[in-house]
């Protein structure tokens, strides 16, 4: 009897972990702000080779929501070997995808402890294969969505201090301004440079991945998900999709965030 109870307990724990790691949560968030016409975008982050879930593949889930564009905030693959598959999945998305760099674009896992430095060559080559993909490295892009003009600025990874603000047209007249980065620490640069924006979107924290009291991180001071700063400014920190080191999530489900701007 004891062994049966123990087995049931183990199965229960394994099921909880599996559901929390392999079922992606799609969250619809509505932002009311003064724009000429409504639009929708999707935010994904920290893929780490995780392309398929119990409830579907990443590209299929995103396409079913019919976004006007997608933003992806870094850490696409844990290894160079897996990178082409990840970029191919992003290439299957039916709209423009704006990408920025994370720390795993300059390093890859050798094992659970060690990493090695890599170049951006493979990433850039793979991105160029797909017309819908645009990598932003300290630069901006423009979109006209019906009557709304959207500006997007993508920072290089602030984990390594590579971020630079080269506004070019970012400060020109736009109805909605988006800032993309990998680490939430970009908020410090935005404040120091006094950059105007409506929505900052980042990742990196994985929502702590193992969201338990004993797991303390350098990012515990930051929120998880969407935070409204004032009537026209918002700050989102994605829980991401994949995992690092330990292939488990606990109380931090993978997320795909859908934003309706009205």
SEDOSE-82800 format. One record per residue (C-alpha): z, y, x. Coordinates in steps of 0.25 Angstrom, whole numbers, plus 2048, in hexadecimal, padded with zeros to 3 digits. Layout:
% residues N
ZYX;...
END
This chain:
% residues 262
800800800;80480980B;7F6807812;7EF80A805;7F6817803;7F381B811;7E481880F;7E4820802;7EA82C80A;7E182B815;7D582A80C;7DA836804;7DC83F811;7CE83B816;7C883F808;7CF84C809;7CA84F817;7BC84A813;7BB853807;7C085F80F;7B685C81A;7A9857814;7A985E807;7A486D808;7A98777FF;79F8817F9;7A688E7F6;7A08997EE;7A58A77F0;7A18B37E9;7A18C17EF;79F8CD7E6;79A8D97EE;7908E47EC;7838DE7EF;7758E17E8;7728D27E5;77A8C67E6;7788BB7F1;77F8AE7F6;7818A9804;78889C80A;79289C816;79388F81E;79A88E82C;79F884836;795879832;79987083F;78E86683B;79486482D;787864824;78A85A819;796859810;799850804;79485A7FB;78785D802;78086280E;782871813;774875810;77386F803;7808757FE;77C883803;76E8827FD;77487E7EF;77B88B7EF;76E8937F1;77489E7FB;76B8AA7FF;7708A780D;77A89F816;7838A3821;78889982B;79389D835;792894841;797887847;78B87E842;78D87284B;79786C853;78C86785D;77E86B861;77985D85D;77D86084E;77886E84E;76A86B849;76E86483D;777870839;76C87A83B;763871833;76D871827;76E880827;75E880828;75E87881B;765884813;75C88B80A;75F89980E;7628A281B;76D89D823;7748A782C;77C8A1838;7858A6842;78B89F84E;79989784F;7A089285B;79988485A;78C88B85C;79088D86B;79988086D;798872868;7A2867867;7A385C872;7AF85586C;7BB859863;7C086286E;7B5866878;7A986F875;79D87487D;79688187E;787881878;77C88B876;77689186A;76888B86D;76887F864;76E887858;764892859;75888885B;75D88184E;75F88D846;750892849;74B885842;74F88A835;74A89782E;756899825;760899831;7648A6838;76E8A6843;7758B4845;77B8B6852;7828C4852;7778C9849;7748CC83B;76A8C8830;7658CE823;7638C8815;75D8CE808;7628C77FC;75B8CD7F0;7618DB7F0;76D8D87FA;76B8DA809;7748D1811;7778D3820;77D8C7828;7838C9836;7868BC83E;78F8BD84A;78F8B4856;79C8AB857;7A88B4858;7B08A885D;7AA8AB86B;7A98BA86A;79A8BA868;79A8C285C;7928CF85D;78F8D9852;7808DE853;77E8E4845;76F8E8846;76C8E8837;77A8E3832;77F8F082F;7738F5828;7738F6819;7778E8813;77D8E4806;7858D980B;78A8D681A;78E8C881F;7948C682D;7938B7832;79B8B283E;7A28A5841;7B08A9844;7B98B183B;7BD8B9847;7B08C1844;7B88C983B;7BE8D0847;7B08D484C;7AC8D983F;7B88E283E;7B78E784C;7A88EA84A;7AA8F083C;79F8E8837;79C8E9828;79B8DD820;79D8D6812;79F8C7816;7A38C1823;7A18B2824;7A68A982F;7AB89B831;7B289483E;7BF891838;7BB88582F;7C6889826;7CF883831;7C887682E;7D686F82E;7DD878825;7EB874827;7F787C82C;7F887683A;7EA87A83D;7EB888842;7DE88F847;7DB89D84D;7D48A183F;7E089E836;7E18AD834;7D38AD82D;7D18A981E;7C889E81A;7BD8A0810;7B98AE80A;7C28BA80B;7BF8C7804;7C38D280E;7C08DE804;7B68E17F9;7A98DF802;7AE8D780E;7B08C880F;7B48BE81A;7B08AF819;7B58A4822;7AE89781F;7B688A820;7A8884825;7A2877824;7A586E830;7B086A839;7B386A848;7BB861850;7C2859845;7B785683A;7C185982E;7C5864825;7D286581E;7D4870813;7C8877818;7BC872811;7AE875816;7A888180F;79B88780B;79D895806;79489B7FC;7948AB7FA;78F8B17EE;78D8C07F0;78D8C87E3;
END
